[in-house]
């Protein structure tokens, strides 16, 4: 069994043929999918998807790119949204993206802090997006953990090995996307080789970042098998053993799914 811990089923082209997309994933052994929120205005689509598809769960959160459009959001608002369905099992994606800076850094940080408060109050896992913001991400997470514990998943990890192990020291789980299969991702592959098996999840981030051999094409959850194959070989484990490990890690973080 495989769980795609991060996809965007409300995005095109997947949203245009959703049943077929989910069926292909199920056929390839992807039993559950977690579809991720990035903005408030599309949340109704996520609620609709998870209500109509038994194997799909969801999250609520504001992507750092969208922070500028959600400057008034508070933790109480985020918590209310998570309670609209029992199938909302995570908060995010939220975090910091100082590579594109589509939103002002101060707005990103403020939004991120509100998501952390929500995770602390609900104990739902926080799904973190971080790019070109390693120092700031670490400081914020560490400072807030000193106040009250919360669960952390770093999605689509592409950072340094030093960053990865500092996150692991803080109790975070780390998710691998198709980026790890790219030929130029040698350092990233070596980092994942050293990350303890019990802290790794897998994801597609579809429709983005399709793994080799589909790189450059629209991604979808069924393609996660190529990332799992790559990582299982890297870890010198069988495909099934590594799949089971990442599934167990997902359940440890998000809880068992019905």
C-alpha positions in Angstrom: 0.0 0.0 0.0 1.1 3.5 -0.9 -0.2 6.9 0.4 0.2 10.0 -1.7 0.7 12.4 1.2 0.5 15.6 -0.9 -1.4 16.2 -4.1 -3.7 18.9 -5.5 -6.7 17.1 -7.0 -8.7 20.3 -7.4 -6.1 21.6 -10.0 -6.3 20.9 -13.7 -5.8 18.6 -15.5 -6.6 16.1 -12.7 -9.9 17.9 -11.8 -11.1 17.4 -15.3 -11.0 13.6 -15.1 -10.9 13.1 -11.3 -12.5 9.6 -11.2 -10.1 8.2 -13.8 -7.2 9.8 -12.0 -8.1 8.3 -8.7 -8.9 4.9 -10.3 -5.4 4.8 -11.9 -3.8 5.6 -8.6 -5.8 2.9 -6.8 -5.0 0.4 -9.5 -1.3 1.0 -9.0 -1.5 0.4 -5.2 -2.1 4.0 -4.0 -4.8 3.3 -1.4 -5.2 6.8 0.0 -4.6 10.4 -1.2 -4.2 13.6 0.7 -5.4 16.6 -1.3 -3.9 19.9 -0.1 -5.4 23.3 0.4 -3.5 26.4 -0.8 -6.1 29.2 -0.6 -9.5 29.8 1.0 -11.5 30.3 -2.2 -10.9 26.8 -3.5 -11.5 25.0 -0.2 -15.1 24.2 -1.2 -13.7 22.1 -4.1 -11.6 20.1 -1.6 -14.5 19.5 0.6 -16.5 18.3 -2.4 -13.8 16.0 -3.5 -13.2 14.3 -0.1 -17.0 13.9 0.4 -17.4 12.0 -2.9 -14.3 9.9 -2.8 -13.8 7.5 0.1 -10.0 7.1 -0.4 -9.3 10.9 -0.5 -8.7 13.1 2.6 -7.9 16.8 2.8 -6.2 19.7 4.6 -6.9 23.3 5.1 -4.3 26.0 4.8 -2.9 29.0 2.9 0.2 28.6 0.8 2.9 31.3 1.4 2.4 32.6 -2.2 -1.2 33.4 -1.1 -0.4 35.1 2.2 -0.9 38.5 0.8 -4.5 37.7 0.0 -5.2 36.3 3.5 -3.6 38.9 5.8 -6.6 38.9 8.2 -6.7 35.1 8.7 -6.4 33.9 12.3 -5.9 30.6 13.9 -9.6 30.5 15.0 -10.6 30.8 11.3 -8.3 28.0 10.3 -9.6 25.8 13.1 -13.2 26.4 12.0 -12.4 25.3 8.5 -10.7 22.1 9.6 -13.9 21.2 11.5 -16.1 21.3 8.4 -15.2 17.6 7.7 -13.8 14.7 9.7 -11.8 13.9 6.6 -9.7 17.1 7.0 -6.7 15.6 8.7 -4.0 18.3 8.3 -3.3 22.0 8.4 -1.5 23.5 5.4 0.2 23.8 3.2 1.7 26.8 4.9 5.3 28.1 5.4 7.8 30.4 3.8 8.9 30.8 0.2 11.6 33.4 -0.2 12.6 32.2 -3.6 9.6 33.7 -5.4 8.4 36.1 -2.7 5.0 36.3 -4.3 3.9 37.6 -0.9 5.8 40.0 1.4 8.0 38.1 3.9 6.2 39.7 6.9 2.9 38.5 5.5 4.3 35.0 5.0 5.6 34.8 8.5 2.5 36.1 10.1 0.3 33.6 8.2 2.7 30.8 9.0 2.5 31.7 12.7 -1.3 31.5 12.7 -1.1 28.1 11.1 1.3 26.9 13.8 -1.1 28.2 16.5 -3.9 26.2 14.8 -1.7 23.0 14.8 -0.8 23.5 18.4 -4.5 23.9 19.4 -5.9 21.0 17.3 -2.8 18.7 17.2 -3.4 18.2 13.5 -0.1 17.8 11.6 1.2 21.0 10.0 2.2 20.6 6.4 5.1 23.0 5.7 6.3 24.5 2.5 9.8 25.9 2.7 12.0 27.3 0.0 15.1 29.5 0.3 14.1 30.1 3.9 15.9 27.4 5.9 17.1 29.6 8.7 13.8 31.4 9.2 11.8 28.2 9.0 13.9 26.4 11.6 13.9 29.4 14.0 10.1 29.8 13.8 9.4 26.0 14.3 11.9 25.7 17.1 10.7 28.8 19.0 7.1 27.6 18.7 7.9 24.1 19.8 9.4 25.5 22.9 6.0 27.0 23.7 3.8 24.0 22.9 4.3 20.8 20.9 2.9 20.3 17.4 3.4 17.8 14.6 5.4 18.9 11.5 5.7 17.4 8.0 8.1 19.1 5.6 6.6 18.5 2.2 8.5 18.2 -1.0 11.9 18.5 0.7 14.6 19.9 -1.5 16.9 21.5 1.1 20.3 20.7 2.4 21.3 17.7 4.4 22.1 20.0 7.4 18.6 21.4 7.2 17.1 18.0 7.0 18.8 16.7 10.1 18.0 19.9 12.1 14.4 19.3 11.2 14.6 15.7 12.3 16.1 16.9 15.6 12.9 18.9 16.1 10.8 15.8 15.5 9.7 16.6 11.9 8.8 14.1 9.2 10.2 14.7 5.8 8.4 14.0 2.5 10.0 13.0 -0.8 8.6 14.1 -4.2 9.5 13.2 -7.7 12.3 15.8 -7.5 14.5 13.1 -5.8 14.5 11.1 -9.1 15.9 13.8 -11.2 19.4 13.3 -12.6 20.7 16.5 -11.1 19.3 15.7 -7.6 22.3 13.7 -6.5 22.8 15.6 -3.3 19.1 15.4 -2.5 19.1 11.6 -3.1 22.1 11.2 -0.8 20.3 13.2 1.9 17.3 10.9 1.7 19.6 7.9 1.8 20.7 9.0 5.2 17.3 10.2 6.6 16.0 7.5 9.0 13.4 5.2 7.3 10.9 5.9 10.0 10.7 9.6 9.2 10.1 9.5 5.5 6.8 10.0 3.6 6.2 10.1 -0.1 4.2 12.4 -2.3 3.6 13.6 -5.9 2.7 17.3 -5.4 0.7 16.6 -8.5 0.1 18.1 -11.0 3.7 19.4 -10.5 7.1 17.7 -10.4 6.4 14.5 -12.2 9.2 11.9 -11.5 11.4 10.3 -14.1 10.4 8.9 -16.6 7.5 11.4 -16.8 9.5 14.6 -15.9 8.1 17.6 -17.7 4.6 16.2 -18.1 1.6 16.8 -15.8 2.0 14.7 -12.7 -0.7 12.5 -11.1 -0.9 10.3 -8.0 -0.3 7.0 -9.9 3.2 8.2 -10.8 4.2 8.0 -7.2 5.3 4.4 -7.8 8.4 5.7 -9.7 9.4 7.8 -6.7 8.9 4.8 -4.4 10.9 2.5 -6.7 13.8 5.0 -6.8 13.8 5.4 -3.0 13.5 1.7 -2.2 16.5 1.0 -4.4 18.4 3.8 -2.8 17.6 2.4 0.6 18.3 -1.2 -0.5 14.8 -2.3 0.4 12.1 -4.1 -1.6 9.4 -1.9 -3.1 6.8 -3.4 -0.8 8.8 -3.0 2.3 9.6 0.6 1.6 5.9 1.3 0.7 4.8 -0.3 4.0 7.3 1.8 5.9 6.1 5.1 4.4 2.5 4.1 4.9 3.2 3.3 8.6 4.9 6.7 8.9 1.8 8.4 7.5 -0.4 6.7 10.0 1.9 7.6 12.8 1.7 11.2 11.9 -1.9 11.6 10.7 -3.6 8.7 12.5 -5.3 5.6 11.0 -7.7 6.3 8.2 -11.1 4.6 7.9 
